Amino acid sequence: SRRSIQQALIAYAFITVPSIRSTQLKLNLHLITAQLAFQKGCLAQGGACFRESFRLIEGLEPLDESCTWFRDYTTSLLSTLLAIPDEDESNKLEFFRLAVLAINNVRWTSISPIQVIILLEELKLMNLMKQDKLPYNFPGLSGNNVLYSGDSTFFTEIDLLYTRVHGLVLYQIQQIRETGQEGVMKKVQENAQHFGILLE
């Protein structure tokens, strides 16, 4: 059947991507494969791509401020995760939480505006999670906003994660101010304003 062929192609992509040497390319290809899997309703295959992506992120060498690709990648990754439902309702926000944990544990050679902007992006998407209607969905696939409609514990999980990430933002801002990096601070403030995030 057509669905079987699609599943086979997605599985083939998943098993061949590890043979590529570039971690950056592997991350991008896993993300594209996951997006295709969710477009075709292949939830298990999409989830497997995400789990492998989190493992690759955790193994990244220290990044520096020239690694703008990482911001672009994390924006696409987190935006994709916004639109998919959890695999297990007993483990709310599993994929998003694992992504945030992996991303925020990446080491940086020095304080970079990219690092703080990624944190702000996480906060922006968590704000969107609490809306009754998401800005986008995969065809035929309801997001967590539908899965947990009216479930107060879902919003509690979002708030807890938001608080932790917001704390990281404030810590980074303190470090930036202490080191007198006015240019970095200006970029952070501009992005916080753009995302509607309070830096207090």
Buried (B, 14 or more C-beta within 10 A) or exposed (E): EEEEEBBEBBBEBBEEBEEEEEEBEBBBBBBBBBBBBBBBBBBEBBBBBBBBBBEBBEEBEEBEBEBEEBBEBBBBBBBBBBBBBBBEEEEBBBBBBBBBBBBBEBEBEEBBBBBBBBBBBBBBBBBBBEEEEBEEBBEEBBBBBEBBEEEEEBBEBBEEBBEBBBEBBEEBBEEBEEEEBEEBBEBBEEBBEEBEBEBE
